[in-house]
Amino acid sequence: MSQAEERARAGRDGAGPGRAGEIEEVEPREQPQALQSVANTFALLRDVWRIVRGEDERGRKVRWMLGLLRPYRRQVILMLVALVAATAAGLAPPYLAGLAIDEGIRAGDVTALAVIVGVFLASVLVFWGASYAQTYLVGWVGQRALQDLRMRIYEHLQRMSIGFFTRRKPGVLISRLTNDVQALDSLVTDGVVTLFQSTLTLAGVVVILLLLDVPLALITFLTFPVLAVGSVVFRIASAGAYRATREKIANITAYLQETLSGVRVIRSFGQEERHLARMTDLNEENRRANMKTVYLNASYFPAVELLSAIGTAAILLYGGYQAYNGNVEIGVVVAFVGYLNAFFDPIQQISQLYTTYQQGMAALDKIFDLLDTPPDMVDKPDAIDPGEIRGEIVLEDVWFSYAGGGDARELGEGDEWALAGIDLRIPPGQTVALVGETGAGKSTLAKLVARFYDPQRGRVLIDGHDLRDLDSSALRSRLGIVPQEGFLFSGSVRENVAFGKPDATDEEIEAAVRAVGADGFVARLPHGLDTEIGERGVQLSAGQRQLVSFARALLAEPRILILDEATSNVDVRTERVIEAGLERLLHGRTAIVIAHRLSTIRRAGKIVVLEHGRIVETGTHEELLAAGGAYAGLYGSWQRQAAA
């Protein structure tokens, strides 16, 4: 690769999104101009040596990452063999050129010259074949290892609790799976090969130079002390820069995910300009971070070229003088000049790799932060499958806080707790309505029954089993949940209805759609059940999306059903359509219904009134109205709203 091409490549690597480091604002002239390339080299080799010796905490992470290659040991060995062969073949041409001059041209030996040229051509063929094999195997192994890494991260995310996702921005998690894995891709596929090949090349050149002529070699090595000093200077200048870079690109990804998902809200409030300004700020921060790497890359190429030119001049001057006096063969001087470029090229490549290394290690730190975060809600090793359940639900002295701390006995009225001292029994097959003002704890209670969270105190039992003793997957396979806004996935109506029961027959899917009254609008769709509905079901209205959610819940045939404000987004006409479906859905099942609609509340076998996380009343609709308490007041308000 030419110097110009390398400069262009460095510019691309430095200026791409998420590919640069952010360091303190420093003018380019304050960077160590003549020493950066070699400083990178020494810094990288030193870091690698510390990792190998176990002196760096990152060594554990690197060894773990290399463990991803274990299933592909055979391909890795073949890759290393091809790498060594390609490196050795690449070192042969300058020596053979010098030999051709001394043993063939100057000696007038045509046969020797032909043999040397034949060996030269053979080395070129070996280099071509080995380079092809090496490049292919690096890509093959790297892509499979990173595929395994993505799956490991995704599997880890699947084990995390719902609370984890409320504390982390989805865009940041997406960045771990995309930007950070991509940074590791560059390190694994390009970085590792460049490090090994350049190190072998550098070592090979040093050995060859010493074998050719020790005094000339020592002149070449005079630059080493200067490079070592530059290593320290540059290491200080670039400390901690690349971890900040990963944070910058993660912030952009998170902001994009959030604003694009909420584009309707942004448009409805006319806040486009404000969000454009915020995105401009984030983009500017990312640009400044990238420009620091541009400064660094732009400074070291002239420095290396200068060192190379000085070295070449010294070799030509001293070597030419020795050749003129007959102390050195002309071919040796020619070989030295040829190897001089081969001496500085590995330094350039390793120096440029330092950027990739820092980006990759910063990404690895981020990924490890995620993978080292243990799930805060896991099944016990001896968790049991409850099998077929009757559906009895019991809450015994349940206390829960989203903050997850504190002792309920130290609280006055429990106002720091979402639920405080809840005792409740729901018999199998009964429908219980939870009512109360916003923030009373209705949805929290339902989430505990679904075991999205565990209470800090007390127990939640199903058929006498503490939920913490049950296998979570087995439990949720027997639950059906219809939230306030049913989440639909991109795909067809059929695929969304069958989400909880992928092996359902066409007849079962159609029966579920009919049972909840969704068959009317489905029949009007262009392709019926096979109509694509877009991301989050954007092609359907809110009421239609909710009907599909009801059909999905019915098809899964749950023993326990949770309806969390499931009809709040459905108009009165649509609600009448699905009332019969709701009766079918609730029949024979234990159900927890959170609703403000009077028809749903009156249909419940028991009504539980919550205030500030506590149960203040329980009973039937008629009993609670007769008591004239909190429920009667709420019911009167609902009636007035309905009549308005």
N, C-alpha and C positions, 0 to 999 in steps of 0.2 A: 504494500500500500504506500502511495506517495505521501510526502509531507502535507501537500495541499489536501489530499483526501482525508488524511488523519485529522487535519484541522477542522475540516467540514464535519467529520464524524463527531469530533469532540464538541463542536458547537451544537450539533443536534442533541447529543447526550446531555449537554448542560442545560439546554434551553427548553427541553420538553417538559410537560406538566408532571410534577412530582419527581423530577429527575435531578433536582439541584438541592444544595444545602442552604440553609439560612444562617448567616453569621452576622456579627455586629456590623453596623454600617462603617465600612472602611474604604477609602479610595483605592482603586486598583494599584496605584503607584506605591502604596504602603505594603503590598504583598512582596514576599521575597522573590523577585523576578527571575534571577539566574539560577535559582536552586529548586524551584517547585517540582519539576519533573522528577528529579532524583530524590528529592525529599519525600515525595509520594512513595517512591519505590522502597526506600529504607523504612518508612513508617509502616507500609503494608507488610513487608517481610518481617519486621519486628513484631507486629501484631499477630501474624500467623504463627511465628515461633512461640510467642507467649501462649497462644491458644493451644498449640500442640503440647507444650509443657504443662498445661493446666494452670497457668498463672493468671489467666484472664477468666472472669466470670462468664464471658461469652463462650468459652470453650465448651461448656455443657450444652449450650444451645446449638453450637456448630456440630458437635458430635451427634446430637439428636437429629439435626437436619441431615447429616451424612447417613444416619440410620435409615432414612427414607430410601437410600440406594441399595440397602441390603437385599431386597428381593431380586435385584437386577445385577448381582455380583458378576455373573459370567459376562454380561455385556460391558460392565465397568472394566473388567480385566482386559477384554479385547480392545476397549477404547484406549486404555493406558499403553498397551502394546503398540497400537497404531500411532499414538502420540509420540512415543519414543522413536519409532521408525521414521516418522515424518520429520522430527527434530534432527535426528542424525543425518538423514538425507539432505535436509536443508543446510546443514553445516558443511557439506562436502564441496560445493562449487568453488569458493575462493581458494581452498587448498589445491584442488585439481587444476584451477587456472594457473596458479604459481608453478605447479609441477609441470604443466604443459610447456610453460615458458622455459624452465630450466632443463628439463629432461628431453623435451621434444624439439622446440624451436631453436634454442641456442645450441643444443647438442647436434642438431641436424638429423635427429633420429625420427624418421617418418613413422616407423612401426610403433615406437613408444608413444608418439603423439596420437596415433589412431587408437591405441589401447586406452589412453587417458580420456580421449573424447568419448569412447564407448562406455567407459565407467561413468563419465559425466552424464551421458544420456540415460544410463541405467539408474543413476541416483535421482534424476528428474522423474522417471517413471515411478520409482519407489515413493518419492515425495507425493506425486499425484494420487497414487492408489491409497497410501496411508492417510493423506489429508482427507480424501473422500470418506474413507471408513471412519476416521476420527470424527468428522463433522456430522455424519449420519448417526453414529452411536451416541454422541453427545446430545443431539436433539432427541433421539429415541428415549434415552434414559432420563434426560431432564424433564421431558413432557410427562412421562409416566410418574416420576417422583412428585412433580408439582400437582398432577391430577390427584395423587394420593393425599397430598397436603390439603388441597381444597376440600376433599371429602372429609378429612379429619377435622378441619375447622367447622365444616357444615354439620357434621355429626355432633361435635361438641356443642354447637349452638342449639341443636335439637334437644339436647339434654338440659338446657338451662331453663330456669323457671320463668313464668310470665313476668315476675317482678324484675328479673334481669333486663328484659326488653323494655320495661318502662323506665329503667335508669340509663339505658344506652340509646344513643341516636341510631336509627336504622342505617342512615347514610355512613356513619363511622364503621359499623359492622360490615357493610357492603365494601367499604374501602379496604378492610382487612382481606377480603376474599378476592379483590380485584387489583387495586394499586399495589398493595404490599406483596401479594403473591407474584405479581408481575416483576417487582423489583428483585425478588428472590430468583425468578426465572432468569433475569439477566446475570445474576451472580452465579447461579448453578451452571447454566448453559455456556455463557461466555467467560465469566470470571474464573471459574476453576480451571478450564482449559488454558486460558491465557496465563494464569499464574504458573501452572506446571510447565507449560511449553516455554514460556519466557525464562523461567528459572533454569530449566535444563539448557536452553540456548545460551544463557549468560554463563553458566558453569562450563558448558562445552567450549565456548569462545575463549574463556580464561585459560583453560587447559591447553587448547590448541596454540594460543599465543605464546604461552610459556614454552611449549615444545618447539615452536618455530624459532624463537629468539628471546631470551630472557631480558636483555637490556631494552629492546623495543617494547616488550610487554610491560616492563616497569614504568616506562614513560607513559604508556596508556593508562596505567593504574594510578598515576599521580592525582587524578581527579577525585579519587575516593574520599580523602579527608574532607574536601570541600562539600561533597555530597552528604556526608554524615552530619556536618554542621547544619546544612539546609534541612535535613530531615527533622531535626529538633525544632527549628524555627517554624516550619510548615505545620508540624504536628500541633503546636500551640495555637496557630492561627485557625485551624480547622476543627478544633475539639468541639464536639457536641452539635455540629452544624446539621448533620443529616437526619438526626432524630426529629429535629424541628421541622424538616422538610416533609416528613411523613404526616406530621400533624397539620401542616398547611393544606396538603392535598386532601386529607381526610375531612377537614373543615369545609372545603369546597364541595366534596361529594355529599356530605351530610346536608348542606344548605340546598344543593340542587334537588336532592331527594325530597326534602321537606317542601320547598316552594313549588316544585312541579306537581307534587301530590295535592297541594292546596291551591292550585292555580285558580279554581273557581272562586274561592274566598277572596283571593287577591284581586281578581277582576271585579267582583261584586262590590268591594270597598274602594276600588280605584287606587290601589296601593302599588301599582306597577313601578312608578318612579322610585319609591322608597326601597323596594326590593332590588331594583336595578342598581341603585347607589350602594347598597350593601354588597351585592355581588361584585361591583366594581372594586370595592375596598378589598374584598377577599382575593380577587384576581390580581390586584396590585401587590398585595403581600406575597402572593405566590411568585409573581414576576420578579420582585426584588430578591427573593430567595434564589430563584434561578439565575439571576444576573451575577450573583456572587460566584457561582460555579463557572459561569462564562468568563469572568475575570481571571479565575484561576487557570482555566484551560487555555485562555488566550495568552497567558504569560509564559507558560512553560515550554511551548514549542520553539519559540526563538531561542530560549536558553539552551535547550538540548542541541539545536542546530549549531549554536555558537560553540558549545563544548565539542561537538563532533568536528566542526571545522578546525578548531584549534588543535584537536588531537590529530586530524589528518595532516595539518601543516607540520606538526612536530614529527610525525612518522616520515613524511616525505623529506623533511630536512635532515633528520638524523639518519634515517634509513638510506636515503640517497647518498649521503656522505659515506656511509659504511659500504654501500654497494660500489661506489666509485673507487674506494680503496681496496675492494676485493674481499672485505671481511664478511659480507652478507650477499647471498644470491639475489639477483633482481626479482626472481619469482617469489622469494620470501617477502620482499617489500610490497609487491603487488598483492600477495595474499593478506598481508597486514592491513593494507588499505581496504580490501574487501571485507575483512573481519571487523574493521573499525565500525562500519555501519551496523553490522550484526551485533556489535557490542553495545551500541547505544539504543538500537531498536527495542530490545527487551526492557531496557530501563524506561523508555517511553511507554511501552505497553503496560508494564506493571504500574507505572505512575498513573496512567489513565485509568487502570483498573481500580486504583485507590478510591476514585469517585464511586464506581459501581459497588465496591466493597462496603463503603460507608453507607450508601443507600440500602444495600442488601441487609447489612447488619442492623440498621435502624428499623427496616421492615421486619426483620426477625424478632427484634425486641418487642415491636408492637404485637406481632402474632403470638409471641410467648406470653405477653401480658394477658391476652385473651385466653389462650389455652391453659394458663396457670390459674385462671379464675375458676374455682371449683363450683359446681352447681350447688345452689343453696337449698335445694330440695331434691333429695335422691331417694330411691327405693332402698329398703333394707335388703341385705343379702338374702334373707329368708322370706322376702315378700311373697305373699300368696295370691293366687288367682281365685277370686271369690266364686267363680263359676256363675251359674244362673242365680240371680238375686231376686228377692221379693220386693225390695225397694223401701224398706223402713229406714228413715233418716232420724238420727238423734244427735243433738248438740248439747254437750254437757259443760256448763260453766266456761264457755268459749270467750276468750279475750284475744283481740287481734289489733295490731297497729301496723300501718304501712312503714313506719319508721323502724319497726322491728326491735325496739328496745324498751327498757323500763319494767317496773313491777306494778301490776295493776293495783296491788294493795296500797301503794303509795299515792295513788291518784284520788282526788276528791270525788268527782262525779264521772270520771272516765272520759272527759271531753278530749283527751289526747288519744283516745282509742277509737278506731272505726267501729269496733264491736266491744261491748263490755258486759261480761257475765251473762251470756246468752244461754238459756236452757230451753230447748224446744224438741218435741217429738212429733214426727210426721209418720203416720201409719202407712203401710204399703197401699198403693192405689189412690191415695188422697191427693187432692189438689189444694195447695196452700197459696194464698195470695199474700204477698208482702207489700205493705203500704206505708207511707210516711213521706215527710218532706224530703227534698233533695239533700243528700248528705246524711240521711238517717242511718245508712248501713245496709240497705236492701241488696244492692249489687255485691257488696263485700260478702254478705252471708252466702249468696249464691256461688261466688268464686271459691269460698272455702269448701262448699259441698262438692264442687268440681275438682277440688284439690289443685287449684291454681296457686294457692298459698296454703301454708300450715299455720294454725293459730299459735301464738306465743304461750297461751295457757289453755287448758281444757282439751276436749276431744270432740272430733266429728266422727260419728259411726254410721256405717251402712250395714244393715242386717247384723248388728252387734260387733262388727269388725272396725277397729280404728283405721281410718284411711291411711295412716302412716304404716300400717302393717300390710297394706294391699299393693299389688302390682299396679302402677299408675296406668299403664297402657290397657290392662285388662279392665280397670275401673272405667276409664273414659270410653272404652268400646261399648259400655252399657249405659252411657249418658248421651243425651241429646241436648244441644244448646242452641237456642235461637236468640241472638243478641238484638239490640235495638236497630242496628243497621247490619243486615246480613252481608257477610263478606263473600263475594263470588270471585272465582278465579277465571282468568282468560281461558277460553275454550267454548264448548257448546253448552246449551241448557242441559242436555243429557248427561254430560260429564259432571256438571255441578250437582245435579240431583243425585247422581250415583257416587258422589265423593266419599260418603261414609260407608258405602257398600259397593266397591268397584266391580264385584262379580254379579251384580243384580241383572236380571233378565230384562228384556225390553218390556215385557208384560208388567213386571213389578214396578219399573220406572213410570210407565204410563198410568198404572193404578195409583201410585203415590201422587202424581201430578193431578189426576182427577179428584182424588180424595180431598185435597186442599183447595180445590176450585181454581187451579192454575191452567186447566186444559183449555179454557176459553181464549186467553191471550196467547198461549203457546200455539194454538191452531192458526192464529193470525200472523205468526212470524213467518218470514220468507221460507225457511227450511224446517219449520216445526222444532222438534226437540234438537235437531242438529244445527240450529242457527248459532253462529258464533256471536258471543255477547260482549267481547272486548275485555280489557283489563278492568277488574272490579265490577264487571257487569254493566259497563257504562252505556251499552246499547239499550238497557232496560230502564224503566221508571223505578222509583223507590218502592212503590207498591209491588211491582212485578218481581223485583229482586227479593222482596220479603216472602212472596209466595213461593219462589224457588227455594228459599231457605227452609220454609215449612215443609215442602216436599222432601227436601234432603233429610231433615230430621225424622220425618215419618218413615222414609225408606230404611233408615238405619235401625228401626224398631228398638229404641232404647227403653230400658225399664224405668229410668229416671229422666224427667224432662225439665229443663230450665228455660223459661221464657223471660228474658230480661227486656222489658219494655218493647216486646216483639211486635206490637201493633201500633206503636206510637207514630211510625212513619207511614201508616196505611190510612187512607181516607175512609170516611164512614161507609161509603158504598162498597169499597173493596173489603172492609172489615165484615160487612154482612155476607159477602161472597165466601169468606174463609171461616165464618162462624161454624158452619157444619163441619168443615175440615178440622177446626180446632177441637170440636167435640170428639171427632175420630182420633185426633192426635193425642188427646188427654185420656181417652177411655182406657181404663185398666192400668194406667201408669201413675207412678208417684210424680207429682209435678209441683215445681216452685214457680209461681207466676208473679212477676213484678210488673204492675200495670196501673195506669190511671183511668183506663176505660171502665165505665161502670158495669157494662155487661160482663166483662171478664171477671171483675171482682165479685159480683153477685153469684157467679157460677162456682166459686171456690167453696170447698167443704169447710175450710177454716181460713180466717183472716188474721194475720199477725201485724200489729201496728208497732212500728219502730220510731223512736225518737232519740237522737244523739247516741246511736249505737246500742240502745237498750230496748227490750220488749216492754211496752207499756200496756198493751191490751191484746187479748186473743179471743176468738169466738167466731160465730157465724155472722153473716150480714145482719140478720134480724136481731141477734143478741147484742151486738155492738151498738146498733142504732138505739135499742131500748136502753142501754147503759148510759147513753148521752155523754160519752167521754170524747177522747181524742178522735176516734174514728168518725163519730157523728159529726164533729166539726169539719173534718176533711171531706166527708161525703156531701155535706151541705155546700161546701165550696165547689166541689166538682159539679154538683147539680146546677149551681148558678152559672158556672162556666159553660156547661153544655147547653143551657137555655139561652145564653147570650148570643 
